[in-house]
Amino acid sequence: VFQESQMDGSGGGGGSLATPVQKKAHEAWRMYKYYLDKTTPHSTYRWIGTLVVFLIYSLRVFSIHGFYIISYALGIYLLNLLIGFLSPLVDPELDLSSDGGASLPTRGSDEFKPFIRRLPEYSMTKAFCIAFLMTFFSVFDVPVFWPILLCYWVVLFFLTMRRQISHMIKHKYIPFSIGKQKYSGRRSSASSGGASRAD
């Protein structure tokens, strides 16, 4: 009976200790999301931060002359993020309505967005940080002949981008906003005010 009471007391204590740890982890996650959301409007600074982390990782790999397999895996992951960035959120080939065409908004509150941009720099920064931490463990330094990995990655990049560009041409979308016409509310209100004066 004494042993059972000791076991019950230790089990209860373990459960009470897990609750503060979970609270601290949840609070840390909320703070992380809060500051992450505050950086959303500042795309230039986000990309500068990602570039700085990339340079730090590159200097680390170049200085120790190793961990090429980690760099190769990181390159495959970055290629996957690039494809996600260049692809629309909803693939036109997969999201078809019953009549064979793309679905359009049915209510006034709906908004048709043919291309919704994704933000890959957060995932890129996390990937660079994880890869940088992995370079401090010798178990990940697998000896490989890095020119073969580089050639294979270049071929994979070429084939993937050729398929993605043909997909963009087929469905007539451009993932970049360079050169697109932008409309502002002030010009439309000014033109409507001028039209009402002319009447």
Salt bridges, closest charged atoms under 4 A:
GLU27 OE1 - ARG30 NH1 3.89
ASP91 OD1 - HIS167 NE2 3.07
GLU93 OE2 - LYS170 NZ 3.06
GLU93 OE2 - HIS171 NE2 3.20
ASP110 OD1 - ARG107 NH2 3.32
GLU121 OE2 - ARG46 NE 2.52
